[in-house]
Amino acid sequence: MSHELDDLQNKEDRKHYRAIWISDTHLGTPGCQAASLLSFLKHNESDTLYLVGDIIDGWQLRKTWYWPQAHNDVVQKVLRFARKGHKVIYIPGNHDEQARQFDGLFFGGIPIVKEAVHTLKDGRRLLVVHGDEYDNVIRYAKWLAFLGDTLYNWALALNRVYNKIRIKLGYPYWSLSQYLKFKVKNAVNFILDFEEQLVKVARDRGFNGVVCGHIHHAEIKDVDGVLYCNDGDWVESLTALVETVEGELQIVHWHQAAPVMKVKHQASVAAIPEGVTP
């Protein structure tokens, strides 16, 4: 009954899309912003919801069990979304790679697939993958990826303490990991190389573009006539990629300062470039 009341209370506030892509939620870790993610899922719905990998963080759960009620609520919300007739597609990433062994099977009415294809309203086709398959660190030096993941979680823990102090002093949130990602030359080069790899794969396979996650950096851009889209993450940036009912792609930034405050809905809009016709 509580779920039905919750749906009724949020019905008028919901925004409807043709498609929503979310990834890198990292449920099972202290860094996951589950309350904000649940708020987003309550206020936004779509014909198709793509879960683009790293939804549940198996790497961290193997080290230590962390699963508060808010994380369970997110899973239940997604399952209810599927039960209500909406299409949900789950594409595992590297942190939930255990699910890849179930490729082609269904969980709670949700198909588990290694990749998907989304057709935009104007007919153009987008390849949907998590993206770790095209990350050379993951492919050739997985131990280094595990080390990087540990360092990233330390940075997030430090960030949480640091930002509690900043907020008390009246300053906005500041991200150490995001700062390093865009200021350190090697990190910037890694992002550019990753984007180029994904664009090349999409072009070679005859797609007009690609949607991915993995690097926690939301983006919509045209790369030599191929559309590159990254839906971001739900650890720091709190972003999702959406296709509106009119067929426009947007990055939605979802920020909720406190549960008692009205959710602020922001969208940075990018035009869909004219690409190669498949």
FENURSUL-V619546 format. One line per field, one symbol per residue. ss: DSSP state (H for helix, E for strand, - for the rest). Layout:
ss: ???
This chain:
ss: -HHHHHHHHH----EEEEEEEE----E------HHHHHHHHHHEEEEEEEE----E-HHHHHH-----HHHHHHHHHHHHHHH---EEEE------HHHHHH---EE--EEE---EEEE-----EEEE---HHH-HHHHH-HHHHHHHHHHHHHHHHHHHHHHHHHHH-------HHHHHHHH-HHHHHHHHHHHHHHHHHHHH----EEEE------EEEEE--EEEEE--------EEEEE-----EEEEEEE--------EEEEEE---------
